[in-house]
């Protein structure tokens, strides 16, 4: 299958397998062509709901495109319906899941999701309202399949995040630092090489732990290493090695949540390391 077809199938499979309190979140999940338009809106309204359509939108590929903006973008169109007259399709009821709860569950499933291939991570770019009447409401979540390295890594010989977590490693390019000076009466400027600049290495993605206590322990370990200024090597599975790094800070991205099946706790986050003297 094509690369885009594989990505579409990964999203469809992920959504179709999502559970809420042991039951499937969606009754229908399909891959479709094109963005939101009248024919697609009408087709989505005919599906058993909650329903989701997954469509490839575009992929920036010009040579000047920045690395962080690369990757195919996919539209996830989500629809929910209320069968009882007077009910609000946005909000869940005893016998029906509302569109806003569907959005929350899709975020849990897809935010920073890294498929087993280990070469991409799905990043959410935008959420927006598309269409509604008194029975049906449709929203769109836009995701990018960001190409980067998803791999296990150690810091100072320790597995910081655990095997269940999914983190991407991104290292800045090595840059030289120069001092520039001039001599009176002489034209031109002279530069002195001061060596390499400190660079940033970011591990970003999803921290996954068995429960809140286990997540608290992970975060406490990060803070302890930051406070003590521990220095060590970052060793990435597959061969990349960054020597003499320090963990500079830990950043949460949004709230802590339960995974889709309620079996684990998920915290989107970044670990930001500094390498003072990259080789």
N, C-alpha and C positions, 0 to 999 in steps of 0.2 A: 504494500500500500504506500501511497505518497506520504511525505513528511507531514503535510497539513492534515491529511486523513488520519494519520496516527495520533496527532494532537487532538483532533476532534473526538476520536474514539476514546482517548484517555479521559477527556472531560465527561463524555456521555456515560462511560462506565463508572466514573467516580460519583456522579450525581445519582445514577440509577441504584447504586449500592448504598446510598446514604439512608440512615435509619434515625427515627425519632421515637423514643420510648419503645423500641423494638419493632416498629412498623416502618415500611418504606416512606420516605418523605414525599416522593413523586409517584404518581400513577402512570405517568408517561414522560419519557425523555427521548428526544430525537435530534439527530443532526440534520440541519437544513441549509439551504443556499441563500446567500444574500442577507442584507440587513433588514430591519423592521420596515414593513410596507403593508398596504392593505391586504394583499392576498395572504401574506404570512400571518398577519393579525387574525384573519378569519379562520385560517387553518388551526392556529393555536387555540382559539375559542372552541373548536370542535373536539379538542382532545379531552380525555378524562383528566380531571384536575385534582390536585396540583399538577401542573405540567411544565416542562422546560424544553425549549428549543435552543440548540447550540449552532452558531453560525460563524464561520471565518469572516473577518471584516477587512483587514489589510495587514501589511507587514512593511515597515520602513526598511529600505534596503540601499539607499543612496550611500556612496562612499563616505560622505561627511556626517552620516548619522552617528550620534554619540552611542557608546557601548551600552549605557544604561537605558537607552530608548529602543534598542533592537528587540526583535522578537515578534512573532505573529500575534495579532490581537483577535480575540473571540468575543462575540456577544452572547451572553446567556440571558434569554428572555424567559421570565418566570410568570406563570399565570395561576391565580387562585380564584375559586368560585364559591359562593354561598348559595345553597339551594333553598334555604328558608327565607321567605319574604321578609324584608326589613332588616336582614342581617348585613353586617359590614364585611365585605370580602377581604379587607385589609387585615382584620383582626381575627385571631383564632377563637373558636368556640369549642364546646365540649365534644362535638362530633365532627369538627372540621378545622383544618389548619389554615390560618390566614396568611396573606401574602407577606406581611412584615416578618412573621416567624419563619416563613420559607427563606426570605433573604438572609436572616441570621444563620440558618442552617447551611445555606450555600456558602456563606463566608467561612464558616467553620470547616467545611469540606475543602474549599478551593484556595483560601488565602495561604500563600507560600507552599502550596502542595507541590511536591517534587516526585514525579513518577519514577518507577524503578530504573528507568534508563539512566538516571543520574546526570543528565545533561541540561535540564531546564527546570525552572521553578515558575509556577503561576503566580502572578502578582495582580492584585485588583487595582484598576485605574479609575473607575467611576461607577456610581450607582445612580439610576435615574428612573423617573416615572415615564411610562409610555402611553397607556390607554386605560380607560375604566368606564364602567356604567354601574347600575345599581346591583349587579350580580357578579361581575368579573372585573378583576384589576390585573394589569400587566406591568411588570417592572423589568429593567435591564441592568445586569451587572456586566461590566466590560473588564476582561482579563487579558493580560499579556503573558505569552509563554517566553519568559526571559531566559536567554541562553547563558548559562554559567556552569560552574563546577559544583555539583552536589557530591560531597564526599565526607567520609569519616575523618576526623583529625584529632590530634592530641596537642596539648600545651604543657610543656615541662614534663612530658611523659605521661600525663593524665588525660583520660577521656572526660572532658568538661561537661558535655551535654547529654551523654548516654546514647545507646544504640537506637532508641525509638525516635530521637529528634532528627530533624532534617535541616541542615545548615549549608549555605553556599559560601565559598571562600572567594573573596575578591581582593586582590592586592594592587595597590597603585604601582605605576611604573617607577623605576629607580631614576632619580634626577640628581644632577650635580649642582652644587652651590658655589657661586663665585663672588669674589670681592673685586670691585672695579675702582680704579684710581687713576689720577692724571698727574703728570709732572709739569710744573710751571715752565712755560716757554717751549714745550714740546707738543706737537699736534697728536691727537689720538688718545684713546683710553687703553689702559692695560688691565687685564683680568688675571686674578689669581685663583686657582682651583682650591676650594676649601674642602673638597671631598663630597660624599653623597649626603643628600638631605634625608632626614627621618621620613619614613613613609608609613601610611596607614594600611592596615589589613583588616578587612571586615568579614566576620562570619555572621550571615543574616539568614533568618528563616523561622522555623517552628521548633520551639522547645516542647517536648512531650514528656510528661511524668505520670506515674500511676495515680497520684492524688495531690491535693493541695499541699500536704506536708512534704511530699517528695519535691514538689516544685519550689517550695520555700527553702528547702535544703540546697537545691541547685543555686538559687539566687543568693543565698547566704555565702556559698562557696565563692561565687563570682566577686561579691563585695569584699570578702576577706583577701582575695588575691589582689584586688585593686588597692586596698588599703595598705598592704605590705609591699607593694611595688615588685611583686615576684617577677623574675626574669626567666625566660626559658625559650626553647625552640617550638615553633609550630610545625608539626609534621602532618602533611596531608596524605591520605591514602592515594597511592598512585605515583608518589615520588617527590612532590613539591615540598621543600623544606625552607622555612624562614627562621633564621637564627637570631637569638638574643632579643626576643620580643617581650613586651610588657602588656598586660591587660589594662587598658586605659579607662574604659567605661563600659557599662552595661545599660542598654536602652530597651524598655518595653515598647512594643508597637501595638497600641490598643489594649483592650482588657483581656484578662485571663478567661478561658472558656472551657467547657467540657467538649470533648471530641463528639463527633456525630452520633456514635453509639453509646456515649456516656461512660465509656470504660477508662478514659484517661483525661488528663488536664492538658490543655494546649495554651502556650503563650508565644505569640509572634514577638520576635526580639532580635536585637543585634548585639554582638560582642565586638568591640572595637579595640584592636591591638595597635601598638606603636612599635615600629622597628627603628631604633635610634640610628643605627649605622648599617644600612642594608649593603650586602656584598654584591 
